[in-house]
Amino acid sequence: MTFSRKEARARLISKAGEIFRDVITGQSVSQEVDLSAVLALKHNWGMVDWKKVNLHQVNGEGMFKEVPAASFGFENLVAQCEYPLFSVPRSPGEQAWGGFRADILFISRPKDTLLYVENKIGDTIKMHYIEGVLEFLDLQTQFDRPSFVILAGREFVEQKWYVSELMSVLKENRELLKKVGAYILYWEDIIKSCGAA
């Protein structure tokens, strides 16, 4: 079945809008930034049942393993939207990832878990962006296993949108996989878990 990103995005926004609403106005989400903000807030308020969610580990060959979200200790993580990747001005780091922001950053207080979440619900993702974020995460020494997560609708992933770009970057940068985890997380699972929480 073929369909456009715009059609898949509209279906996902419609489904999410049943549960994901602005806490101030009650208005349903209508764009990517809305979804990220409401998810971060729901998480911080304990309204996501992470025991009902799995992440799907990715390498250069494809998605190969389901990992329970609970194994990341989500209940002990704080979520922050639009967290910038810091770099020294005019450094190689600034050229590689300067200006990038995590749509949602999940981080633990004792610095062991770091999940950089890129929310994708229709727009394309650039391979240099993925590579820059993976390089940034690889340089982090305070975290046991920093991870890059693409949060997308199931329809997007089934069409190989986002996952093919991630796989290509991982295939060319296998050394990054020794430290950095790469995962896909489905919006449908999050929506379901918020309805149950």
C-alpha positions in Angstrom: 0.0 0.0 0.0 1.4 3.3 -1.0 0.7 6.6 0.7 2.4 9.9 1.3 4.1 11.2 4.4 1.4 13.8 4.6 -1.3 11.1 4.8 0.5 9.1 7.4 1.2 12.2 9.4 -2.5 13.2 9.4 -3.5 9.7 10.6 -1.0 9.8 13.4 -1.9 13.3 14.5 -5.6 12.3 14.5 -4.9 9.2 16.7 -2.6 11.1 19.1 -5.1 14.0 19.4 -7.5 11.8 21.3 -5.1 11.6 24.2 -2.4 14.2 23.6 -3.9 17.6 24.5 -2.4 20.9 25.7 -2.9 21.0 29.5 -3.5 24.7 29.4 -6.1 25.1 26.5 -7.3 21.5 26.1 -6.5 21.8 22.4 -5.4 18.6 20.6 -1.9 18.3 19.3 -1.4 19.4 15.6 2.3 19.3 15.0 5.5 17.5 15.9 6.6 20.0 18.6 3.2 19.7 20.3 3.6 15.9 20.5 7.1 16.2 22.0 6.0 18.8 24.6 3.0 16.8 25.7 4.9 13.6 25.8 7.6 15.2 28.0 5.0 16.6 30.3 3.1 13.3 30.6 6.3 11.5 31.3 7.4 13.9 34.0 4.0 13.6 35.6 4.2 9.7 35.6 1.4 9.4 33.0 3.2 7.0 30.6 3.2 3.3 31.4 6.7 2.5 30.1 6.2 -1.2 31.0 3.9 -1.4 28.0 6.4 0.0 25.5 9.3 -1.5 23.6 12.2 0.1 21.8 13.5 -1.6 18.6 17.3 -1.8 18.4 18.8 -0.9 15.0 22.2 -1.6 13.5 23.5 -1.2 10.0 21.6 -4.3 8.8 18.1 -3.4 10.2 15.9 -3.6 13.3 17.0 -6.7 15.1 15.9 -6.7 18.8 13.0 -5.5 20.9 14.1 -4.0 24.2 11.6 -3.2 27.0 11.5 0.5 27.7 11.4 -0.3 31.4 15.0 -1.6 31.1 16.1 2.0 30.6 14.6 3.0 34.0 12.3 5.5 32.5 10.6 6.1 35.8 13.8 7.7 37.0 14.4 9.8 33.9 13.5 13.5 33.5 12.3 14.6 30.0 13.3 18.0 28.6 12.3 19.4 25.2 14.5 21.2 22.7 17.7 20.5 24.7 20.7 21.9 22.8 23.9 20.0 22.1 26.6 22.1 23.6 29.9 22.7 21.8 32.9 25.0 21.9 32.5 27.9 19.5 34.4 27.4 16.2 35.4 23.9 17.2 35.0 20.7 15.1 32.1 19.8 17.4 30.3 23.0 16.6 30.6 22.1 12.9 29.4 18.6 13.4 26.5 19.1 15.8 26.3 22.8 16.8 22.8 24.1 16.7 21.2 20.6 16.9 18.5 20.2 19.6 17.0 17.0 21.0 13.3 17.0 20.5 13.1 15.3 23.8 16.1 14.5 26.0 15.5 11.8 28.7 18.2 11.9 31.3 18.8 10.4 34.7 20.1 12.3 37.8 22.9 10.0 38.6 24.3 10.4 35.1 24.1 6.9 33.7 21.2 7.0 31.2 20.9 9.5 28.3 18.3 9.1 25.5 18.4 11.6 22.7 14.9 11.4 21.0 14.3 12.7 17.5 10.6 12.9 16.9 9.8 12.4 13.2 6.2 12.6 11.9 6.6 13.5 8.3 9.6 15.7 7.6 12.7 14.0 6.2 15.8 13.4 8.3 19.3 14.3 7.1 22.0 11.7 7.4 24.6 14.3 8.5 22.2 15.2 11.3 22.1 11.5 12.5 25.9 11.3 12.2 26.5 14.5 14.1 24.2 13.4 17.0 25.8 9.9 17.1 29.3 11.5 17.2 28.2 13.8 20.1 26.7 10.9 22.0 29.9 8.8 21.4 32.0 11.5 23.1 30.0 11.6 26.3 32.0 9.9 29.1 29.6 10.5 32.0 26.9 8.1 30.7 27.2 4.3 30.6 25.3 3.9 27.3 23.9 7.0 25.6 21.3 6.3 23.0 19.8 7.8 19.9 16.1 7.2 19.4 13.9 8.0 16.4 10.3 8.3 17.6 8.0 7.8 14.6 4.7 6.3 13.5 4.7 2.6 12.6 3.5 3.4 9.1 6.6 5.6 8.6 9.0 2.9 9.7 7.2 0.2 7.6 7.9 2.4 4.5 11.6 2.5 5.6 11.3 6.3 6.2 13.9 7.3 8.9 15.1 3.8 9.6 16.8 3.5 6.2 18.8 6.7 6.9 19.7 5.5 10.4 20.8 2.1 9.1 23.0 3.8 6.4 24.7 6.0 8.9 25.2 3.0 11.3 26.6 0.8 8.5 29.2 3.5 7.7 30.1 4.2 11.4 30.1 0.8 13.0 32.5 2.0 15.7 29.8 4.2 17.1 27.7 1.2 17.9 30.2 0.0 20.5 29.1 2.8 22.8 25.9 4.4 21.5 22.6 2.5 21.2 20.3 3.2 18.3 16.6 2.6 18.5 13.2 3.1 16.9 10.2 3.9 19.2 6.7 3.8 17.9 4.2 6.6 18.6 1.4 4.1 18.6 2.9 2.3 21.6 3.4 5.6 23.5 -0.2 6.6 22.8 -1.5 3.3 24.0 0.6 3.4 27.1 -0.6 6.9 27.9 -4.2 5.8 27.6 -3.6 2.9 30.0 -1.5 4.9 32.6 
